[in-house]
Structures are given as C-alpha cells and as structure tokens.
C-alpha cells in the first residue's frame, strides 16, 4: 500500500511540475509604416525583421507568416493605415500578454 501511495505521489508531482506550453495563433494588421519593425522588400525579409523584433521583446515565436492582400482597396496613405496584409504568429500562450501590448490579437 505504501508503494502505491508513493507511486501516486510521484506521478502527481510530475503533473504539477509540468509547464503549460499551449501554442496559440495571434494576428496583426500590418500598417503602411507604423509597425515596430521594418518591412522588407520580400515577405521573407519582413518575417525575419518581425522575428528579430519579437525576440528583442522576449517573445520567441514558433512560426510567422504573412497573408496575401485581402483586398485591392481602397486604402489610405497615412502611416497608421492598414497596409492590406495580416501577419500571423504562433506563440506560447505564456507570451500572449506581452504580444498583445504590441498590437497583436488572438486569432479566433
């Protein structure tokens, strides 16, 4: 009986010590020039710039991708206007509050 109790306590302690690393997808509406990172000449360059920026904010994305333009307009020419693309990132849920402060929203 004692061995069973010790085994159960051991298994229970393993579950308690596990860190919750749920992955969530977040989305950001890219602006013409008010983003915190520089838009590259290609999507790959932009994704790299986003990754470097997020890592500087202690956020380590699992994956980043950019959607194609959703519309051909009309768009405004102001710096904070939507550029027409959405940026997606998969992150640990534990980083959600940090990335939310940067303008990302939970993708539902």
VENHUUR-V488682 format. One record per backbone hydrogen bond with DSSP energy under -1.0 kcal/mol. NH is the residue of the N-H (numbers start at 1). CO is the residue of the C=O. E is the energy in kcal/mol with one decimal. If there is no record, write none. Layout:
BEGIN
nh->[NH & NH]
co->[CO & CO]
e->[E & E]
END
This chain:
BEGIN
nh->[5 & 6 & 7 & 8 & 9 & 10 & 11 & 12 & 13 & 14 & 15 & 16 & 17 & 24 & 26 & 27 & 28 & 30 & 32 & 33 & 34 & 46 & 47 & 48 & 49 & 50 & 51 & 52 & 53 & 54 & 55 & 56 & 58 & 59 & 62 & 63 & 65 & 67 & 70 & 81 & 83 & 87 & 88 & 89 & 90 & 91 & 93 & 95 & 96 & 99 & 100 & 101 & 103 & 104 & 105 & 107]
co->[1 & 2 & 3 & 4 & 5 & 6 & 7 & 8 & 9 & 10 & 11 & 12 & 13 & 91 & 89 & 105 & 87 & 85 & 81 & 79 & 79 & 42 & 43 & 44 & 45 & 46 & 47 & 48 & 49 & 50 & 51 & 52 & 55 & 54 & 90 & 90 & 88 & 86 & 84 & 78 & 30 & 28 & 65 & 26 & 63 & 24 & 22 & 92 & 93 & 95 & 96 & 97 & 100 & 99 & 27 & 25]
e->[-2.4 & -2.5 & -2.5 & -2.7 & -2.3 & -2.3 & -2.6 & -2.5 & -2.2 & -1.7 & -1.8 & -1.9 & -1.7 & -2.8 & -2.9 & -3.0 & -2.3 & -1.8 & -1.9 & -2.4 & -1.1 & -2.1 & -3.1 & -2.2 & -2.4 & -2.5 & -2.6 & -2.5 & -2.2 & -3.1 & -2.4 & -1.7 & -1.6 & -2.4 & -3.5 & -1.0 & -2.2 & -3.0 & -1.7 & -1.5 & -3.7 & -3.0 & -3.2 & -2.1 & -2.5 & -2.6 & -3.4 & -2.4 & -1.9 & -2.3 & -2.4 & -1.2 & -1.6 & -1.7 & -2.7 & -2.9]
END
